[in-house]
Amino acid sequence: MAKILIVDDEEHIRFLYSEELTEAGYEVITADSGYRLIERIEEEKPDLIVLDIKMVDYNGLDLLQDIRNKYYDLPVVLCTAYDTFKEDMKSIAADFYVIKSFDLTELKNKIAMALEAGQASS
């Protein structure tokens, strides 16, 4: 069972994603900010991270750089309410980019694709 770490400062988003992804057969852990994120990844060893870009105290794109510097192969799905970040060069480091929606079909598809790609390369 793949373990997914959801990093989002909005409680209802964490709850929604947790419920849906647990139902889809994933083990889900959540973080409400980027605080100690690298240590958290070290401890939990998730198979994939769903990362919000715009959080109160953290910029998800900067966190993505931190993750990439230490965990080059860890799949990251950026999740945001704004599609303008697609133009940001930093977002290229993510495996996938999903616009937030209450319909999680796209998110689930991207997660499955990223996990499959990760298994193929390891």
Secondary structure as the mmCIF struct_conf table of DSSP 4:
data_model
#
loop_
_struct_conf.conf_type_id
_struct_conf.id
_struct_conf.beg_label_comp_id
_struct_conf.beg_label_asym_id
_struct_conf.beg_label_seq_id
_struct_conf.end_label_comp_id
_struct_conf.end_label_asym_id
_struct_conf.end_label_seq_id
STRN STRN1 LYS A 3 VAL A 7
BEND BEND1 ASP A 9 ASP A 9
HELX_RH_AL_P HELX_RH_AL_P1 GLU A 11 GLU A 23
TURN_TY1_P TURN_TY1_P1 ALA A 24 GLY A 25
STRN STRN2 GLU A 27 ALA A 31
BEND BEND2 ASP A 32 GLY A 34
TURN_TY1_P TURN_TY1_P2 TYR A 35 ARG A 36
HELX_RH_AL_P HELX_RH_AL_P2 LEU A 37 GLU A 44
BEND BEND3 ASP A 47 ASP A 47
STRN STRN3 LEU A 48 ASP A 52
BEND BEND4 ILE A 53 ILE A 53
STRN STRN4 LYS A 54 LYS A 54
BEND BEND5 VAL A 56 ASP A 57
STRN STRN5 ASN A 59 ASN A 59
HELX_RH_AL_P HELX_RH_AL_P3 GLY A 60 LYS A 70
TURN_TY1_P TURN_TY1_P3 TYR A 72 ASP A 73
STRN STRN6 VAL A 76 THR A 80
BEND BEND6 ALA A 81 ALA A 81
HELX_RH_3T_P HELX_RH_3T_P1 ASP A 83 GLU A 87
BEND BEND7 ASP A 88 ASP A 88
HELX_RH_3T_P HELX_RH_3T_P2 MET A 89 ALA A 93
BEND BEND8 ALA A 94 ASP A 95
STRN STRN7 PHE A 96 ILE A 99
BEND BEND9 PHE A 102 PHE A 102
HELX_RH_AL_P HELX_RH_AL_P4 THR A 105 SER A 121
#
